[in-house]
Amino acid sequence: MFIRKEVEKMPVYELSQNQIQAQILGLEQRQSLEILQCSNLQLNQRLREVYFENPMLDYETKSEREGLCSWTGYFKHSSGIENRNQFVDKSNELRAYITEQLMPNSYSQRKWKIFEFMIEALEDTGYLTMDSSEIAELCSWSPEEVNECLQILQGIEPAGIFQKDLKSSLLYQVSKLPYKDWQLEYIIRYHLKDISEGKISKITREMNISTAQVRRYMEQIGELNVHLIDNLNKYKTHYVVPDIIAILTPNGWDVSLNDGWMGEYKINSYYEKMIDETQDQELKHYFLEKLKQAKNLIFQVEQRRITILQITRQVLMMQDLFFKNMGDLKPMSLSVIAQAVNKHSSTVSRAVKNKYLQYPQGTILLKDLFVRKTNYKAMDSKYEKKWQNVQVVELTQPCAIKKAIMDIIESENKSKPYSDQKIVNQLMQRGIYISRRTVTQYREQMGIWSSYNRKETD
């Protein structure tokens, strides 16, 4: 009742302000926690989304400007002239992929000769830089039939292959989109080099469109297929990109985030200056809001960095023998690390989520370094005789448990290998009581296949 009266005495304006501040604080805290649990790849995607929405957020890297994909490098490394006469021996896979789309019985032997010449002349980029007239003159074919064959090859997958250069390839891909956007085509045709050099303001002035629109077009261009031949591989190898890298030095562990490839996000000085210069109060308010959002985001990303590195260093210290290849993982909980770094357990949980750590012997998920203590149940007296010759392994030695699992698997019937549950039962007979999930975890850490994959047939 006392609290209720006090609330009633508060001005309505003050109460609503407190509520608004609480909501804002809650939103910022939630965003900070979401950023913390992102992997580097997820964070990069999130930052790019904000970057295209918030003009106050700017971006640059040492090697690239304005967040462009590797296709910008074509302006520096491929003029389409010096490689003109350097034919590349094409693999059988590429040749088969192209010819399968041409239907062998649909074309004359003469056309097939032209096809084969063009396939051999195709460069590593997927472009055909030789002019039709040059091919016709070189091989004594008519320009008309060479052009006809070229149009056929340009119509196969992937879209953009057999075009003259990057610009032609991108324009062809855009022409196949289900919608027509003349501004996108205009940027590719006249401003591709400006984009590669980060001259966004030049494009906005000339085309009279906003920075956000230009960035969206850049994003669309970045989604087009540039590495035409590389992307023909339907079964790409999936690589794990480590989020954290730990290097052992004479002075201890050197820990860093593997985020240099993401570039640096900072405040856009041009738009920040406009806040003081503009007389439009609505525009000023808009920029101030966007500036606040950008600063909060940059601060949250930096806090994420500090937190992850702090937690990783503590984990490395506690699992030092494992990382030096001198022992197994020790039992370690989130709460132990949280107490050591003065954080809440939930913060540690988010910080290690989705994060891969690369160390000298390999790469591992951070969360896999947290090992629970093994639960050894007390023996009932009626089983005492049965277990009297069983030696119970030490509580803090998962390596001994793994050795027991290895022994069980090595002695199994190869045509009827033990499931993880049966391994649990076998361990119980040795006085080791662990869950099936723990058996699965230890088995996978040792690189041992499941029972299904271990089964041998005659």
Number of C-alpha atoms within 10 A of each C-alpha: 6 7 8 8 9 9 12 11 9 10 9 10 9 10 13 11 11 11 12 12 12 12 12 12 12 12 11 16 13 12 14 18 16 15 22 26 21 21 20 23 16 13 18 16 14 13 20 19 13 16 21 20 16 19 21 24 25 19 19 16 15 9 10 18 17 21 23 21 16 13 15 19 13 16 14 8 8 13 13 18 9 8 14 15 11 11 15 13 13 14 10 9 11 14 14 10 14 17 17 11 12 16 9 11 7 9 12 9 11 10 15 16 13 19 21 13 14 21 22 17 23 25 23 16 18 23 22 23 19 20 14 21 15 13 19 17 12 9 13 9 16 13 16 12 15 22 16 12 19 18 13 13 21 18 16 17 14 17 20 28 28 29 24 17 19 26 17 17 23 22 19 18 17 22 14 11 9 7 8 11 11 10 14 19 19 13 19 22 14 12 17 19 16 15 23 23 15 18 15 19 17 13 19 15 11 8 13 10 13 15 18 16 15 21 21 17 18 23 17 12 23 17 10 17 19 23 16 20 17 13 12 14 11 7 7 9 7 6 6 10 15 21 22 22 20 21 12 13 8 6 6 11 16 12 20 18 16 17 17 10 12 18 17 15 20 15 16 16 11 12 17 18 10 13 18 9 10 11 10 10 10 10 13 17 12 12 19 16 13 18 21 11 17 23 15 15 21 17 13 20 18 12 15 20 16 12 17 24 18 15 21 22 17 17 19 19 14 18 19 17 14 15 19 14 10 9 14 18 20 21 17 16 15 21 16 15 22 18 12 13 15 12 15 13 16 12 17 25 17 18 26 24 16 17 22 22 22 21 19 12 9 8 17 16 16 20 19 13 19 18 17 14 15 19 11 15 11 8 11 9 9 8 9 11 10 11 17 9 10 13 10 14 17 13 15 15 16 21 16 15 22 17 13 18 20 16 11 16 20 11 10 12 11 14 12 13 21 22 17 20 14 13 23 22 18 17 18 15 13 16 20 23 19 19 16 16 12 15 20 19 14 20 18 12 12 13 9 14 12 15 16 11 9 16 14 12 7 3
